[in-house]
Amino acid sequence: MRMGNLERRNGTKSACAVCGLSDERTLSYTRLESGERITVCGSHKIAHRRADRLARTTDELRTMLTERRAS
């Protein structure tokens, strides 16, 4: 049995560590360099996976994945 969504099945509320999105249907997880598991939305999971390196901290993850398009 897959246990990847245990928190969602148990009713644990959470939000993306980068953008704050709290729609649990879009939430997933990524791992920091230390192995710590962080809740992120699907978009930020993909962006972290495509990054040149893994973030060391949640703050570094936010910095790495913030909006980079010019206004």
Summary of the structure (lengths in Angstrom):
residues: 71
radius of gyration: 12.5
end to end distance: 45.3
largest distance: 45.3
contacts: 153
relative contact order: 0.18
helix: 30%
strand: 14%
